[in-house]
């Protein structure tokens, strides 16, 4: 909510994630040295919404159940690509199950990082802690 900047390191590149928009919350995604957005995650209630890559694919983030902290990322054809599940506990930890073929789907690790980033910021906003995630708070399991 307060513009927290995060870095994502994948085998492809280094990306930045930044929360923007107060009334229209979204996450912008850029390659580290780029000046324009690579993608944007338009975040809806419950950390659902659309991740759209500029000149590329669009993905939907859905929650199968509002009672459980679990998200599914699907492609344009409604095929599930991955499931991200909150492990709970005191620190932020997630279990990511990838069901897509990584050779046929670009940016799988980046997609999981985008959703998890939105979850961490949402959790901190709910608790009133606008500091953003630190390296010691984040522990994804892929």
KABELSUL-V160627 format. One record per run of one state. SS is the DSSP state (A for helix, B for strand, O for the rest). FROM is the first residue (numbers start at 1). LEN is the number of residues. Records with the same first field share a line. If there is no record, write none. Layout:
SS = FROM-LEN ; FROM-LEN
This chain:
O = 1-4 ; 10-4 ; 21-5 ; 32-7 ; 45-3 ; 54-4 ; 63-7 ; 75-5 ; 87-5 ; 99-9 ; 128-10 ; 142-1
B = 5-5 ; 14-7 ; 26-6 ; 39-6 ; 48-6 ; 58-5 ; 70-5 ; 80-7 ; 92-7 ; 138-4
A = 108-20
